[in-house]
Amino acid sequence: MTNRIQLKERLLAGEQLIGTFTKTPSMMLAEVISQTSLDVVCIDAEHSPFDRKDIDNNIFAYRAGNMPSLVRIPSSAPEQILNALDCGATGIVVPHVDSAEKAQAIAKASKYGDGGRGYAGSTRAAGYASKTISDNLEANQSNVVIAQIEDLAALDVIEDIAAVEGIDCLFIGMMDLTVSLGESSAKAAAVTEAAIKICEAAKKYNRRLGIFVPSVDDIPFWIEQGVTLFLMGSDHAFIKQGAAALADNARQAF
């Protein structure tokens, strides 16, 4: 199996990556998912009940299984960024990034020093005091910082956001974008146009692109727009689909 832990290197190289959201705060489930061939998982602490201990436990399990883990944090607050990265997450996904100023603050809070992320050598990310300051500063550069774009305000200044150094990837929040545009389907023309506008800005400033799509049939279109990171499905969806398939198959044998 390839060394999936080098997520930032693979992302910035434009490698096509597939991952999923996890919505269940279970270390055991994280351990199971770490045994799959996914490239990355995203712990959804925005929409699911992950507290700091849950995030810590799940990241521990993913790291043990050599599975890169992103955390979609509840907000762009510096303490949320600090928490996820200190626990050893490979990176963060920050929702509702709607201005260049917010993007700049996120980029700054993701790095040690100069008013940014507070330094501690005793965390999991720092090897529990087993590494030098220089080692930790270098490792900090490998954190992936993803800004989720999903608001009308962001569309108005998308090039300013994309231009911010320290933001590695723009993640298109299709569902919130759909609602923001007053649509009821992510397939609506206005939503697609808005998403393409985000793609164009990202390509102009050499930022990578990520998206959630409901079907593998959607992937080729978005690859053409420059998207390389696809987060699809969730642990909840896998459980429901597996249970439904089992019931259907079993009933055919009755």
C-alpha positions in Angstrom: 0.0 0.0 0.0 1.3 3.5 -0.8 2.4 5.8 1.9 -0.9 7.7 2.3 0.4 9.8 5.1 2.0 12.3 2.7 -1.3 13.9 1.9 -0.2 17.4 1.3 2.5 16.3 -1.2 0.0 14.3 -3.1 -2.6 17.0 -3.0 -0.3 19.7 -4.2 1.0 17.4 -7.0 -2.5 17.3 -8.4 -3.0 13.6 -7.7 -6.6 12.5 -7.8 -7.7 11.6 -4.2 -10.8 9.9 -2.9 -12.0 10.1 0.7 -15.1 10.2 2.8 -16.7 11.9 5.7 -17.0 10.2 9.1 -19.9 11.2 11.3 -19.7 8.7 14.1 -17.5 9.5 17.1 -16.2 5.9 17.4 -12.5 4.9 17.7 -13.4 1.4 16.6 -15.2 2.6 13.4 -12.2 4.9 12.7 -9.9 1.9 13.1 -12.0 -0.1 10.6 -12.0 2.7 8.0 -8.3 3.0 8.3 -8.0 -0.5 6.9 -9.6 0.5 3.6 -7.9 1.9 0.5 -9.3 5.4 0.8 -6.8 8.1 0.5 -8.1 10.3 3.3 -11.0 10.7 5.7 -12.6 13.9 7.0 -13.9 13.9 10.5 -17.1 16.0 10.4 -17.0 17.9 13.6 -19.1 20.6 12.1 -22.3 18.6 11.7 -21.7 15.6 14.0 -21.2 15.4 17.8 -17.4 15.2 18.0 -16.0 16.8 21.1 -12.3 17.3 21.7 -11.9 13.9 23.2 -13.7 12.2 20.3 -11.5 14.0 17.8 -8.4 13.0 19.7 -9.5 9.3 19.9 -10.4 9.1 16.2 -7.2 10.8 15.0 -5.3 8.3 17.2 -7.0 5.4 15.4 -6.4 6.8 11.9 -2.8 7.5 12.6 -2.3 4.0 13.9 -3.7 2.7 10.6 -1.6 5.2 8.5 -4.7 6.9 7.2 -4.5 10.7 6.7 -7.3 12.5 8.6 -8.8 15.9 8.0 -11.1 17.6 10.5 -13.9 19.7 9.3 -14.0 22.0 12.3 -17.2 23.7 13.6 -15.9 27.2 12.9 -12.7 29.1 12.0 -12.0 30.0 15.6 -8.2 29.7 16.3 -8.9 27.2 19.2 -10.7 24.9 16.9 -7.7 24.9 14.5 -5.3 24.4 17.3 -7.3 21.5 18.8 -7.4 19.5 15.5 -3.8 20.1 14.6 -2.4 19.4 18.2 -4.3 16.1 18.2 -2.4 15.2 15.1 -4.8 15.7 12.2 -3.2 15.8 8.8 -5.2 19.0 8.1 -8.3 21.0 8.5 -11.4 21.9 6.5 -12.8 25.2 7.6 -16.5 25.9 6.7 -18.0 29.2 5.5 -14.8 30.9 4.4 -16.4 34.0 2.8 -13.7 36.6 2.8 -10.0 37.0 2.2 -9.6 38.3 5.7 -11.0 35.1 7.1 -8.8 33.0 4.8 -5.7 34.9 6.0 -6.7 34.4 9.6 -7.1 30.6 9.0 -3.8 30.3 7.3 -2.0 32.2 10.1 -3.7 30.2 12.8 -2.6 27.0 11.2 1.1 27.8 11.5 3.3 28.2 14.6 4.4 31.6 15.8 3.9 35.3 14.9 0.5 35.5 16.4 -0.6 32.2 14.9 -0.8 28.7 16.3 0.5 28.4 19.8 3.5 26.1 20.1 3.5 23.1 22.4 6.0 20.3 22.2 4.0 17.9 24.4 1.2 17.1 22.0 0.6 14.1 19.8 1.4 16.2 16.7 4.8 17.0 18.3 5.5 13.4 19.3 4.9 14.0 23.0 8.2 15.9 23.5 10.3 13.4 21.5 11.1 15.9 18.7 13.1 19.1 18.5 11.5 22.5 17.9 13.0 22.5 14.4 11.5 19.1 13.6 8.1 20.3 14.8 8.3 23.5 12.8 9.1 21.6 9.7 6.3 19.0 10.3 3.9 21.9 10.7 4.5 22.9 7.1 2.9 19.6 6.0 -0.5 20.4 7.5 -3.2 20.7 4.8 -5.4 23.8 5.0 -8.7 23.7 3.1 -11.2 26.5 2.9 -14.7 25.5 2.2 -16.6 27.8 -0.1 -20.3 27.7 0.2 -21.7 31.3 0.7 -22.9 34.0 -1.7 -20.5 36.4 0.0 -17.6 34.2 -0.9 -18.5 34.1 -4.6 -18.2 37.9 -4.7 -14.6 37.8 -3.6 -13.6 34.3 -4.6 -10.4 35.5 -6.4 -9.3 37.4 -3.3 -9.8 34.2 -1.2 -8.0 32.0 -3.7 -5.0 34.4 -3.7 -4.3 33.9 0.0 -1.0 32.2 0.6 -1.3 29.3 3.1 -4.6 28.0 1.7 -3.9 24.8 -0.1 -7.3 23.9 -1.4 -10.7 25.3 -2.0 -13.5 22.8 -1.2 -16.8 23.5 -2.9 -19.6 23.1 -0.4 -22.3 22.1 -3.0 -25.2 21.7 -0.6 -24.8 25.0 1.3 -24.1 26.7 -2.0 -27.4 25.2 -3.4 -29.4 26.6 -0.4 -27.6 29.9 -0.6 -28.6 30.3 -4.2 -32.2 29.5 -3.4 -32.1 26.2 -5.3 -33.4 22.8 -4.3 -31.0 20.7 -6.4 -27.2 20.7 -6.5 -27.7 20.0 -10.3 -29.3 23.4 -10.9 -27.6 25.4 -13.5 -27.0 28.3 -11.1 -25.2 26.0 -8.7 -23.0 24.5 -11.4 -22.1 28.0 -12.6 -21.2 29.1 -9.1 -19.0 26.0 -8.6 -17.2 26.6 -11.9 -16.5 30.2 -10.9 -14.8 28.8 -7.8 -12.8 26.3 -9.9 -11.6 29.1 -12.2 -10.4 31.2 -9.3 -8.6 28.3 -7.8 -6.8 27.5 -11.1 -5.8 31.1 -11.6 -4.0 31.1 -8.2 -2.8 27.5 -8.4 -4.9 26.3 -5.5 -6.2 22.7 -5.5 -9.9 21.9 -5.6 -12.1 19.6 -3.6 -15.8 18.7 -3.8 -18.5 16.4 -2.5 -20.4 14.6 -5.1 -23.1 12.0 -4.6 -22.2 9.7 -7.4 -19.1 8.4 -9.2 -20.8 9.4 -12.4 -20.2 13.0 -11.5 -16.5 12.7 -11.1 -15.4 13.1 -14.8 -17.2 16.4 -15.2 -15.5 17.9 -12.1 -12.1 16.5 -13.1 -12.4 18.5 -16.3 -13.0 21.6 -14.0 -9.7 20.9 -12.2 -11.0 19.1 -9.1 -8.7 16.5 -7.7 -10.0 15.8 -4.1 -13.3 14.0 -3.9 -15.0 13.4 -0.5 -17.9 11.0 -1.1 -20.4 9.3 1.1 -20.0 8.8 4.8 -19.8 6.1 7.4 -23.6 6.5 7.9 -24.2 6.0 4.2 -22.0 2.9 4.1 -23.9 1.3 7.0 -27.3 2.1 5.5 -26.3 0.9 2.0 -24.8 -2.3 3.4 -27.8 -3.0 5.6 -30.3 -2.3 2.7 -28.3 -4.5 0.3 -28.1 -7.3 2.8 -31.9 -7.2 3.4 -32.7 -7.1 -0.3 -30.3 -10.0 -1.1 -31.6 -12.1 1.7 -35.2 -11.6 0.8 -34.5 -12.8 -2.7 -33.5 -16.1 -1.2 -36.7 -16.5 0.8 
